[in-house]
Amino acid sequence: MRSHIACFDVFGQPGIWQNPYCLYGTKRIILASFDDTEWVHEFLHILFRRKRTYIQSMAGAKLDVVELGGGSTV
C-alpha cells in the first residue's frame, strides 16, 4: 500500500515549501522570505502543523511506502 502526505483534503505537496509556492505564488513567497521573514515563518509553521496532524492521523495504517518526493518546479 502506498500513500503520500498532503496538506489539504484535495490538494497538497509533501514538502513544506511546495504549498506556499502554489498558494501564494513562487515569486511572492521568495520575496516575502526576504521582506517579511516572520510572516513566512508563521505561514510555514501553520502548514507544518496541518501536515503533522495528517501524519498523526495515519497511525496504524498498514502502509509500505509514504512518498515525500515531487514538488514545484520554478
N, C-alpha and C positions, 0 to 999 in steps of 0.2 A: 504494500500500500504506500502511496506517495502523497505528500501534501506540501504546502508552502505556507509562509507566514504573510498574511495580508493585513492591511491596516484598517480597511473598511469592508463592509459586507460584500460589495460587488466590485471593488477596485482596490488596488494596492500593489506595491512593490515590496520585496523583502527588506531592502536596505533602507535605513533611516533617511538618507539623503534623497532617495528616489521620489518619495511622496511630495516633499517641498518643491521639487522641480516641476512635478505635474500640477500641484495645487496652486502654487504661487508664480511659477514661471522660472525657467533656468536663469535667465539674465537677472531678474529681480532678486532671486534668492542669493545669487552670488554677490551682487552689490550690497544687499542687506547684511550679508555676513561681515562686510567691512564697515558699513554705516550704522548698523543697529544690532550689535552682537548680542545684547541682552534679549531682544525680541526673537532673534533666530534661535538662541539657546532655549528659550521657553517653548517656541514652536516645535523644535526637535524633541524636547522633553515630553510635550503633550503626545506627539506621535510615538515616542518610545513607550509611554505608559499604555497607550492603546495596544501596541504590539505585545507588550508584556502580558496584558490581560488576555489577549488572544492566545498566546503561548500557554499560559496557565490553564486556559480552558481545554487545551489538548491533553491534559494529564490523563493517563490511562488509555489513550488512543493507541491502537496497535498499528504503528507506522514503521515502515522500513527505512524511509528516507524523508527528510524535511529539507526542501530545496531553499537555498538562500541566494542563488545566482540571479542573473538578469539585471535589468535596470535601465535607466535612461542613457541615451547617447546624446552628446551635445554636438 
